[in-house]
Amino acid sequence: AQSVTQPDIHITVSEGASLELRCNYSYGATPYLFWYVQSPGQGLQLLLKYFSGDTLVQGIKGFEAEFKRSQSSFNLRKPSVHWSDAAEYFCAVVIDNTGGFKTIFGAGTRLFVKA
Amino acid sequence: KAGVTQTPRYLIKTRGQQVTLSCSPISGHRSVSWYQQTPGQGLQFLFEYFSETQRNKGNFPGRFSGRQFSNSRSEMNVSTLELGDSALYLCASSSQGLHTEAFFGQGTRLTVV
């Protein structure tokens, strides 16, 4: 069955430190890959997406992600975290499902930023 | 360009009642998808509508239904509400479908008592 795994439920980093959030998926082909961020009480905002081509994609707010086909991973990175990055981050895949598409989200990783 | 608008923002209903949630997508977007977010189950895909047709659905009981109108506005209905239906319901719109960039609304917080 298709699935998305975000192994870290919580991560705490110091402001200014680097960040990597992990995401692995299980799907027979290459899915469409997304990272979203959600602030408390808000909807989701798209950070970046991968459809094809260059496996390193740049997103908003200084985030980037690298698609590694051999590892079925799409990890999110940021070189220097800001306090405003504290939020919940969701990895998502969109798969082709019998003529339509459906979205599968990971469980999310909540990021805490220490001053 | 206005974003995705969901109404109402908050709702309290009693077990056994039914509820209708509304989503107005970004102008020009033809795809609207719905998600349920709970602390226990996370974000789960409910269904997607494109040009008034349901293209795909997740694994939810038949009590959850939806529709899309000719102006792309969508409604989601939950009948015979259960306590476990308490959740944040999110709607997202995109121009062509889920495989393109989706824009989310702020959600409707439904509490079933």
Contacts between the chains, C-beta under 8 A, distances in Angstrom:
chain1	res1	chain2	res2	distance
A	32	B	98	7.8
A	32	B	99	4.7
A	34	B	102	7.9
A	36	B	104	7.7
A	41	B	106	7.7
A	42	B	106	5.9
A	42	B	107	7.8
A	43	B	4	7.5
A	43	B	90	5.7
A	43	B	92	8.0
A	43	B	104	3.6
A	43	B	105	5.3
A	43	B	106	4.7
A	43	B	107	5.5
A	44	B	90	6.9
A	44	B	92	7.6
A	44	B	104	4.3
A	45	B	104	7.2
A	46	B	101	5.8
A	46	B	102	6.9
A	46	B	103	7.5
A	49	B	101	6.4
A	51	B	99	7.5
A	90	B	43	6.4
A	92	B	43	7.9
A	94	B	98	4.7
A	94	B	99	5.0
A	96	B	99	7.7
A	97	B	56	5.7
A	98	B	56	7.8
A	99	B	55	7.2
A	99	B	56	8.0
A	100	B	48	6.4
A	100	B	50	8.0
A	100	B	55	3.6
A	100	B	56	3.4
A	100	B	97	7.7
A	101	B	48	6.9
A	101	B	55	7.4
A	101	B	56	6.2
A	101	B	97	5.5
A	101	B	98	3.9
A	101	B	99	5.2
A	102	B	45	5.3
A	102	B	48	7.1
A	102	B	56	4.8
A	102	B	57	7.9
A	102	B	58	6.6
A	102	B	98	6.8
A	103	B	33	6.9
A	103	B	35	7.5
A	103	B	45	4.9
A	103	B	98	5.4
A	103	B	102	7.9
A	104	B	45	7.0
A	105	B	35	7.8
A	105	B	42	6.2
A	105	B	43	3.9
A	105	B	44	7.5
A	105	B	45	7.7
A	106	B	42	7.7
A	107	B	42	4.8
A	108	B	42	6.3
A	108	B	43	7.5
